[in-house]
Amino acid sequence: MRNRSHWARRPLPWLAFALRCAILGLLPPSTGGRAAETFWPGDEVAAEDLEGAAFPLTQNRSPFDRWHEMTVASRNRQPQWVTPLITITPDLVQQVRYDVYDQTKSSGNKSWDFGNGKGIDLLVAPTVQITVGLPQYLYSPAGGGVSGLRGENFAIKERILSSPENEDNFVLSVYLGALSPTGTLTAREPSDHWVWTPMLLFGKGWGPFDMMINVGTQYADGDNRNLESAFLYNLALQYRVGLLCPSVEISSGPTITRFLDVGTSGLFITPQLLLGPFSAGKDVSFAGGIGYQIALNQVSVLEQYANAWILSFRMIF
């Protein structure tokens, strides 16, 4: 029996199987009498076989070459969508990202969020992406807020299902984010506990138009008083025209106990314009975006901020 590559190991096999059983009947039928090119982790299309077909084995390949070939083959098995400002994209991305928020409080005072938990996204297996956040600093120069470093952000994303844009054009993934208790902030932060954010990510495209949906929750390991078992969801709608991608997002953070209450904190709408990617040489490109986030209810204005300009910078490799 042929030895399987270490890239072919799949985490969460039970979850992949359960999601496959639940969603199999919901996928759109293939057209033209041919089978749609849908990729399941560990299914009939093994990652190492696809890599071997795309990149024939050669002598003296370095570990970096093998890793690079794996990432290229993996991203060719999914849509090539543009990452929104807030909604977590369900497809796998490999980039360095840095965001800046210019927030206006209800008092009219400004506050800044440098980093916003974004950082380095890296593929470590054909269906697995990890994220290590860059330092996130909150700054409120005129008072009315807190200043200091938040904890370190980490995340892992497992792509469960995918189909390229010229096929069924969708992605389904699971995601787990973590915020460490190592920051210098104390106000409104469960500073002595890790904060975990498990989410289900789904995206579907129709030609130049696509939508992405996040559904999940958030809890602290030992102190949920500030989080109240939050139910989180994001929705992004995008339309791509060349290197321009006008989009709009709705993001919310209500609680399970007040699921239908639009008066909970964290309800925002964000129209935005995403740009790129612009090629900067072999396997490297740059992208970015600008958006204007608007609070949709009074409690969001009072507890968070009334509006914010968002700038995002990405180097994709």
C-alpha positions in Angstrom: 0.0 0.0 0.0 1.3 3.4 -0.9 2.3 5.6 2.0 0.0 8.6 2.4 1.4 12.0 2.5 1.3 13.9 5.8 -0.7 16.6 4.0 -3.6 14.1 3.6 -4.4 13.8 7.3 -7.7 15.4 8.0 -8.7 16.8 11.4 -12.3 16.5 12.7 -13.2 13.5 10.4 -16.4 12.9 12.4 -17.6 16.5 11.8 -16.8 16.3 8.1 -18.9 13.0 7.9 -21.8 14.5 9.8 -21.9 17.7 7.7 -21.7 15.6 4.5 -24.7 13.6 5.6 -26.7 16.7 6.5 -25.9 18.7 3.4 -25.6 16.1 0.6 -29.3 16.5 -0.3 -29.0 20.3 -0.4 -26.3 20.7 -3.0 -27.4 21.8 -6.5 -27.5 19.1 -9.1 -24.8 18.9 -11.7 -25.5 20.0 -15.2 -24.7 18.7 -18.6 -24.7 15.1 -17.6 -21.3 15.2 -15.9 -20.4 15.0 -12.3 -19.8 18.2 -10.5 -16.3 18.7 -9.1 -17.0 18.8 -5.4 -14.2 18.0 -3.0 -14.7 16.2 0.3 -11.8 15.7 2.8 -10.5 12.2 2.6 -13.1 11.2 0.0 -12.6 9.7 -3.5 -10.4 12.7 -4.6 -7.4 12.5 -2.3 -5.3 15.7 -2.0 -2.0 14.0 -2.7 -3.4 12.5 -6.0 -4.5 15.9 -7.2 -1.2 17.4 -6.3 0.6 14.6 -8.1 -1.5 15.2 -11.2 -0.9 19.0 -11.1 2.8 18.8 -10.1 4.6 15.6 -11.3 7.1 14.3 -8.8 10.6 15.6 -9.5 13.9 15.0 -7.8 15.3 17.1 -5.0 12.1 19.0 -4.2 12.6 21.0 -1.0 10.0 21.0 1.8 9.1 24.5 0.8 8.4 23.4 -2.8 6.1 20.6 -1.6 4.3 23.0 0.7 3.9 25.6 -2.0 2.6 23.0 -4.5 0.1 21.9 -1.8 -1.2 25.4 -1.2 -1.7 26.1 -5.0 -3.5 22.8 -5.5 -5.7 23.4 -2.5 -6.8 26.9 -3.5 -7.6 25.7 -7.1 -10.3 23.5 -5.6 -12.3 26.4 -4.3 -13.8 29.7 -5.5 -11.5 32.7 -5.7 -13.6 35.2 -3.8 -12.5 38.5 -2.2 -12.3 38.5 1.6 -14.8 40.9 3.1 -13.9 43.4 5.9 -15.8 41.7 8.7 -17.4 38.4 7.6 -15.0 35.4 7.9 -14.5 34.0 4.4 -15.2 30.2 4.2 -12.5 29.6 1.6 -8.9 29.1 2.6 -6.7 32.2 2.3 -3.0 32.7 2.6 -2.1 36.3 3.4 -0.8 38.9 5.9 -3.6 41.2 6.8 -3.8 44.4 8.9 -7.0 46.4 9.6 -7.5 49.8 11.2 -10.8 51.1 12.6 -11.4 54.8 13.1 -14.4 54.8 15.5 -16.7 57.7 16.5 -18.3 57.3 20.0 -21.8 58.5 21.0 -20.0 61.5 22.7 -18.3 62.4 19.4 -14.9 61.3 20.7 -12.7 59.2 18.6 -11.2 55.8 19.3 -8.9 53.6 17.2 -8.4 49.9 16.8 -5.1 49.0 15.3 -5.0 45.4 14.0 -8.5 44.3 14.9 -7.3 40.8 15.6 -6.1 40.2 12.0 -2.7 38.8 11.2 -1.0 35.9 9.3 -3.3 33.3 7.6 -1.4 30.2 6.5 -2.3 26.9 4.9 -0.8 23.9 6.8 -2.7 21.1 5.1 -4.9 20.9 1.9 -8.0 21.8 3.9 -6.6 23.5 7.0 -5.8 27.1 7.6 -4.3 28.6 10.8 -4.3 32.3 11.8 -1.9 34.0 14.2 -3.0 37.6 15.0 -0.7 40.6 14.9 -0.7 42.7 18.1 -4.1 44.6 18.5 -4.0 48.0 20.2 -7.0 50.0 21.2 -6.5 53.7 21.7 -9.0 56.3 23.0 -7.1 59.6 23.1 -10.0 61.8 24.4 -11.3 59.4 27.1 -14.6 57.7 27.0 -13.0 54.4 26.3 -10.1 52.1 27.1 -6.6 52.0 25.7 -4.2 49.1 25.6 -3.3 45.8 24.0 -5.9 43.1 23.6 -4.9 39.4 24.0 -3.4 37.4 21.2 -5.8 36.1 18.5 -5.5 32.5 17.1 -7.8 30.6 14.8 -8.1 27.4 12.9 -10.3 26.8 9.8 -11.2 23.4 8.3 -12.7 23.4 4.8 -15.3 20.6 4.7 -16.7 21.0 1.2 -15.7 23.1 -1.8 -16.4 23.4 -5.5 -14.6 25.8 -7.9 -16.3 28.8 -9.5 -16.7 27.1 -12.8 -18.5 24.2 -11.1 -21.0 24.5 -8.2 -19.2 27.6 -6.8 -19.5 27.1 -3.0 -17.5 26.5 0.2 -18.5 25.1 3.6 -16.0 25.3 6.5 -15.8 25.1 10.3 -13.9 27.7 12.3 -12.6 28.1 15.9 -11.2 31.4 17.1 -9.4 32.0 20.4 -8.5 35.2 22.3 -5.8 34.7 24.9 -6.0 36.4 28.4 -2.7 38.2 27.9 -3.8 41.7 27.0 -3.5 44.8 29.2 -7.2 45.8 28.9 -9.4 45.2 31.9 -12.7 47.1 31.1 -15.4 44.9 29.5 -12.9 42.1 29.0 -12.8 38.6 30.6 -9.1 39.3 31.1 -8.4 36.2 33.1 -10.0 33.7 30.7 -9.6 32.5 27.1 -12.5 33.5 24.8 -13.5 30.9 22.2 -15.5 31.5 19.0 -16.7 28.4 17.1 -18.5 29.2 13.9 -19.9 27.5 10.8 -19.0 29.3 7.6 -20.8 29.0 4.2 -20.5 30.8 0.9 -22.2 30.4 -2.5 -21.6 32.2 -5.7 -23.5 32.8 -8.9 -21.2 34.2 -11.5 -19.7 37.6 -10.3 -22.1 37.7 -7.3 -21.5 35.8 -4.1 -22.8 35.7 -0.5 -21.1 34.5 2.7 -22.7 33.6 6.0 -21.2 33.1 9.4 -23.2 31.5 12.3 -21.6 30.8 15.7 -21.3 31.6 19.4 -18.7 32.9 21.8 -17.9 31.9 25.4 -15.1 32.4 28.0 -13.7 29.3 29.8 -14.9 30.2 33.3 -16.5 33.7 33.0 -19.4 34.1 30.6 -21.0 37.0 32.6 -19.9 39.6 30.1 -20.7 37.5 27.0 -24.1 36.1 28.0 -23.6 33.0 25.7 -23.6 35.3 22.6 -25.1 34.1 19.3 -23.1 35.7 16.5 -23.8 36.0 12.8 -22.5 37.9 9.8 -23.8 38.2 6.2 -21.8 39.6 3.3 -23.1 40.2 -0.2 -20.6 41.0 -3.0 -20.5 41.8 -6.7 -17.2 41.7 -8.5 -16.3 43.9 -11.5 -12.8 43.3 -12.5 -10.5 44.4 -9.7 -13.4 46.2 -7.9 -15.8 44.4 -5.5 -18.5 46.6 -4.0 -20.0 44.8 -1.0 -22.3 45.3 2.0 -22.2 43.4 5.3 -24.5 43.0 8.2 -23.0 41.9 11.5 -24.6 41.3 14.8 -23.8 40.0 18.3 -27.2 39.4 20.1 -27.6 36.7 22.7 -29.3 33.4 22.6 -31.8 34.5 25.3 -32.6 37.6 23.2 -32.2 36.1 19.8 -35.1 38.1 18.2 -34.3 41.3 20.1 -32.8 43.9 17.7 -32.1 46.1 20.7 -29.0 44.1 21.6 -25.5 45.6 21.2 -23.5 44.9 18.1 -25.8 45.4 15.2 -24.0 47.1 12.3 -24.2 47.5 8.5 -21.0 48.1 6.5 -21.1 49.2 2.9 -17.6 48.8 1.4 -15.4 48.7 -1.6 -12.8 46.0 -1.9 -9.8 46.4 -4.3 -7.6 43.8 -6.0 -5.8 41.6 -6.0 -3.0 43.5 -7.8 -0.1 41.3 -8.9 3.3 42.2 -7.5 5.3 39.3 -9.0 5.1 35.5 -9.0 2.7 34.2 -6.3 2.5 37.6 -4.5 -0.3 40.2 -4.8 -1.8 43.0 -2.8 -5.4 43.8 -2.0 -7.3 46.1 0.3 -10.6 47.7 1.1 -12.4 50.6 2.7 -15.7 50.6 4.4 -18.0 52.7 6.6 -19.6 50.8 9.4 -22.9 52.2 10.8 -24.7 51.2 14.1 -28.3 50.2 13.5 -29.6 50.7 17.0 -29.1 53.0 20.0 -27.7 50.4 22.3 -24.8 49.7 19.8 -24.2 53.5 19.6 -24.0 53.7 23.4 -22.1 50.6 24.2 -19.7 50.4 21.2 -19.7 53.3 18.7 -21.9 55.1 16.3 -19.9 54.6 13.2 -16.4 53.7 12.0 -14.2 54.0 9.0 -12.4 50.7 8.2 -9.2 50.4 6.2 -7.8 46.9 5.3 -4.5 46.0 3.8 -3.6 42.4 2.6 -0.5 40.8 1.1 -1.5 37.6 -0.5 1.1 34.8 -1.2 
